[in-house]
């Protein structure tokens, strides 16, 4: 199964569970929820959370996101990201029902790497 990931802190995860949806500040600020593929997630993790050991990955079912009527667009990241890399952006709150698993995401000695999803 193809999955999408949302990187978050434990406090954010708790807030999402209570709200019943993944609606971080980015949704109000820029209009979408940042998502990644397993192959991509190390890039934003290293950039935004270097050294943190308490991060979590919400493993999301893309079909459940689409089924809730939330559009996912594949768009460029930030300046400095590989030009060919397109990140999934959810243009609406992602329903908590799309979460298939939650995994800890900890850096190794050389920082964050591609996680094993399973």
Buried (B, 14 or more C-beta within 10 A) or exposed (E): EEBBBBBBEEEBBEBBEEEEBBBBEEBEEEEBBBBBBBEBBBBBBBEEBEEEEEBBBBBBBBEBBEEBEBEBEEEEBEEEBEEEBBBBBBEBBBBBEBBEEBBEBEBEEEEBEEBEBE
